[in-house]
Amino acid sequence: MSNETSMSQIDLAIEGELSIYRADELKHALIDPMNNGIRMVVNLAGVTVFDTCGVQLLMLAKRTANKVGAELNLVGHSPAVLEVFELLNIAAFFGDHLVIEPTGTPGKA
C-alpha cells in the first residue's frame, strides 16, 4: 500500500489482499482522511485477493464519503476486483468507470 498526499486529494494504491486479514489497516487508510473532506482516489490494480470483507470496506468508504461530503473514486480495478464486482453486480453502487476486458470474440466458440 502506498499513498501520496496533495492539498485536497490522497492517491492510495492497494497492493495484495483487500480482505479480512487487512481490514483494520485499510479501514484507517481509507476512512480517516475522508472524515476531513479529502478526495480519495483508490487504485485497485494491485489487488490480488478481494473478499466480502473487502467489498464491505469499500462500501463503508463510499457511504462515509457521501455522508461527510468527501469523494471516493476507485480506479484500475484488478481482475480479482472485477470478478467480485461482476458476481455481486455492485459496480453501480460505486459509480466509477470499469473497464472489463472481453472474455472472447463474438461468434467464435
N, C-alpha and C positions, 0 to 999 in steps of 0.2 A: 504494500500500500504506500503510495506517495501522494503528496499534495503540495500545491503551490498556492500562495495567497496573494491577492491583489486587494485594492481598497474595498470592493464590494462583491468579489467572487472568489470562491475556492474551487479549484480543479482537483478532484480526488480520483486517483486511479486505483481500483481494487484489483489485486493480483491474487490468484489462488482461489481458496474457498470463500464463498459467500454463503456460509452455513451456520448451523447451531454452534459449531466449535469456535467461531469468531464473532458471534453475535454481539457480545458485550463490547468488545473492542471497536467493532464497526458502528455500533449504535452511537457511541460517543463521537466518533469521527463524522458521522452523518448528521445527527440531530443537534448537537451542541452549537455549531456555527449558525444553523438556521434560526435558532432562538434569538440571534442578534440581527435577523433580517438579511443574512448573507445569501447570495445566489450560489447554489451548489451545482457544479457540473460533474457528474459521476461517470467516469469511463469504465465500462464493464468488459472491455476487450480481453482482459487478462483473467477473467473469472473462469475457473476450470470445474468447480463444483458449486451447484446452486440448488439448495433445498428449500422446503417450505418455510423454514425459519428465515432464510434469506429473502424470500418473497414477502413475508410479513414485515421484515425490517425495511425493505424498500417502500412498502405500502405505508408504514408508520412515518417514514421520512416524507413521503408525498403529502400525507394528511397534516403533518407538522408544518410543512412549508405553506400549505393552504391556510392553516389556522393562524400562523404568525405573520403572514404577508411576505414570506420569502419565496424563493423559486428553486425548484429541483428539476434538473434536466439529466436524463440518462442517455449516454451516447456509447457507441462502439460495442453494442451487445454481442457477447461471445456466443458460440454455438450452444453452450450449456444454458445460457440465459434465454436465448431464442427458443430452445426446445421447451423449457418450462413455461415461458410466456404463451407459446402456441398451445401447449397442452391444457393450460388453465384458462386460456382466452382472456388474458388480463392486460394486454398491451394498451388498450384504450383507457384503462384506469390511469396510466401514467401520461398519456397524451404525447409521447415522444415518437419521433420518426424511427421506424425499424427498417432495416434493410435485410430482407430474408432472401438468401440465395436460392435459386430454383433447384429442386431436387432431381429433375430430369427434363429431357427435351419433350415437348408435347408431340404426341403422335408416335413416339417410339416406346417399345416395350422393353 
